[in-house]
Amino acid sequence: MLDYDKTYDMETLYIGGMERFAEFYNGIKFKCTKIDYHSQTGKVKYMLIEQITE
């Protein structure tokens, strides 16, 4: 997040409430800049989503 120059785990955002996150950041644009997949399952293992506007 550019507001605090900090990276948050998705679990942290989820615990804080996705509705609350959407309320505070609904006007801000984000971009997925990196995505990794599990080699065995092909499912998403890691996503880096960066804030691109304030």
Secondary structure, 3 states (H helix, E strand, C coil): CCCCCCCCCHHHHHHHCHHHHHHHHCCCCEEEEEEEECCCCCCEEEEEEEECCC
